[in-house]
Amino acid sequence: MENRLLPGFRLGTYMIDNPLVLAPMAGITDLPFRRICKRFGVGLMVTEMIASRAVDMGRERTERMAELGDDEHPVSIQIAGSDPEFVTEAARWAVGHGADFVDINMGCPVKKICKQVAGSAMLRDEALVARVLAAVVAAVDVPVTLKIRTGWDDQSKNVQNIARIAEDSGIQLLTVHGRTRAQMFHGHACWEDIGLAKAAVSIPVIGNGDIVDAESAREMIRVSNCDGVMVGRAVQGNPWVLGEVHAAIAGLPIPPKPTAAERWLIVDEHMRHLVEHHGIRTASKLARKHVIWYSKGLHGSAEFRQSFQVMTDWQQMMDFAAAYFLGLGESCIRHELSYAA
């Protein structure tokens, strides 16, 4: 297409024609959430991070986290850990659970993960990074990918070194979140640092960080020359942003904001998937954050949130949510969203 920004790339046996990737987010990107996001143009799915030690323990929750949908391929199961033995076993386990690719997390900034010398803490030990990556690549027959940050802090950025180590180790795709570990999720993502990784290697590089709409996606691509775009926190309660970014990448017209009825259809479908996957008890807890996110920035959302968060009966929660979302007039919802964007 003449106005297409990104041509896509090949990853294993898959051609990723639409290089829009849903970011793995702990406690959020479960199967119900990914099912919703898939319909808005995501070309590559990644599960939430699964600790290699949790795989070794064989927990029921871990099995549920790795459950994949028949319609979401190509999909990657993301694993984390610093012990090559545990990480390789987790990689084989992921392939056994149907993963088309195995993604290794070396970007998580959360303290409890970094205390285990996993996630972004590994960026401080380049030799360890090389050992873990080489071990996983040798252990599985599917492509192995890697997600990193730009370094531990501003004084120790090593995104280029890690990118080269990844390519030399056999990693076939690299995702770079343009923040250091020290930044956590604060400040601005440095898209120029993503560009440094892109310039250092020949494998595809996905850019991540501060993509909130079509325009920010276009600007990241311009600044970094990345091969694909990963969207994370902006999707919470707003999967429609994926449609915007997909349109920008594909050179298509930007779709309009959802009407009140269209918004409720997605909320209702998401809640049904939650019950099917987790059961009503867990779904009720998860709904309190997801439904609230869906209402963010809309007329009367503060009052709605206050009442919804104290409800415990599933049917009452759904009836109350339906009345709220369907009661929003189209002009009202579009007006409010223009301020929330």
Salt bridges, closest charged atoms under 4 A:
ASP30 OD2 - HIS278 NE2 2.78
GLU60 OE2 - ARG64 NH2 3.27
GLU63 OE1 - HIS97 NE2 2.71
GLU67 OE1 - HIS277 ND1 3.72
GLU72 OE1 - ARG34 NE 2.76
GLU89 OE2 - ARG92 NH1 2.54
ASP100 OD2 - HIS73 ND1 2.59
ASP193 OD2 - LYS157 NZ 2.57
ASP210 OD1 - ARG179 NH2 2.57
GLU215 OE1 - ARG218 NH1 3.21
GLU219 OE2 - ARG222 NH2 2.60
ASP227 OD2 - LYS198 NZ 2.86
GLU244 OE2 - LYS257 NZ 2.88
ASP268 OD2 - ARG272 NE 2.87
GLU269 OE1 - ARG39 NH2 2.61
GLU269 OE2 - HIS273 NE2 3.30
GLU330 OE2 - ARG334 NH2 3.07
